[in-house]
Amino acid sequence: SDPEGDAAATLKITSLPASGEIRNNGVAISVNDEFDFVTVIDAGLLTYHPDAGNTSAHAPDFTFEIADAGSGTFVP
């Protein structure tokens, strides 16, 4: 929730899944990589790719923080 109502601006990955990988436009990402909501998130370029042979219906957990356009401060 954002008291000022600012739009989300940036997403920062703070931990990666134990298996599989998250990719930005097909390229594996790293912890602390930051992504612009309009050019990456809204465009659907951030995707999860399970390890080969993984038949689980559940994607592993990862964590992230979001900064809004007004403050630029990341919060979980």
C-alpha positions as CSV (number, residue, x, y, z in Angstrom):
1,S,0.0,0.0,0.0
2,D,1.2,3.5,-0.8
3,P,-0.2,6.4,1.1
4,E,0.6,8.9,-1.6
5,G,-0.8,6.7,-4.4
6,D,2.4,6.8,-6.5
7,A,2.7,4.2,-9.2
8,A,5.2,1.4,-8.7
9,A,8.4,2.4,-10.6
10,T,11.2,-0.2,-9.8
11,L,11.3,-3.8,-8.7
12,K,14.5,-5.2,-7.1
13,I,15.0,-9.0,-6.7
14,T,16.3,-9.7,-3.2
15,S,16.5,-13.5,-3.4
16,L,16.4,-16.1,-6.2
17,P,14.5,-19.4,-6.3
18,A,16.4,-22.5,-5.1
19,S,15.8,-24.2,-8.4
20,G,15.1,-22.8,-11.9
21,E,15.9,-19.2,-12.8
22,I,14.2,-15.9,-13.3
23,R,15.1,-14.2,-16.6
24,N,14.8,-10.7,-18.1
25,N,14.1,-11.0,-21.8
26,G,15.6,-14.5,-21.8
27,V,18.8,-13.6,-19.8
28,A,19.2,-15.0,-16.2
29,I,19.1,-12.3,-13.5
30,S,21.1,-11.9,-10.2
31,V,20.2,-10.9,-6.7
32,N,19.9,-7.1,-6.4
33,D,19.1,-6.6,-10.1
34,E,16.5,-3.8,-10.5
35,F,13.8,-3.6,-13.2
36,D,11.7,-0.7,-14.4
37,F,8.0,-1.5,-14.2
38,V,7.1,0.0,-17.6
39,T,9.9,-1.4,-19.7
40,V,10.3,-4.8,-18.1
41,I,7.4,-5.8,-15.8
42,D,4.5,-4.4,-17.7
43,A,6.0,-5.7,-20.9
44,G,6.1,-9.3,-19.5
45,L,9.9,-9.6,-20.0
46,L,10.5,-11.0,-16.4
47,T,9.8,-14.7,-16.5
48,Y,10.5,-17.9,-14.4
49,H,12.0,-20.9,-16.0
50,P,12.0,-24.2,-14.1
51,D,14.9,-26.6,-14.2
52,A,14.7,-29.3,-16.9
53,G,12.6,-32.2,-15.8
54,N,10.9,-30.3,-13.0
55,T,7.3,-31.5,-13.0
56,S,6.2,-29.7,-9.9
57,A,3.1,-27.6,-10.2
58,H,4.5,-25.0,-7.8
59,A,7.1,-22.4,-8.6
60,P,9.9,-22.0,-6.0
61,D,9.8,-18.8,-3.8
62,F,11.8,-15.7,-4.4
63,T,11.6,-12.3,-2.8
64,F,11.6,-8.8,-4.1
65,E,11.1,-5.1,-3.1
66,I,9.3,-2.3,-4.9
67,A,10.1,1.4,-5.0
68,D,7.4,3.9,-6.1
69,A,7.8,6.8,-8.5
70,G,7.6,9.4,-5.7
71,S,10.0,8.3,-3.0
72,G,12.2,5.8,-4.8
73,T,12.6,3.9,-1.5
74,F,12.4,0.1,-1.7
75,V,10.0,-1.7,0.6
76,P,9.4,-5.5,0.8
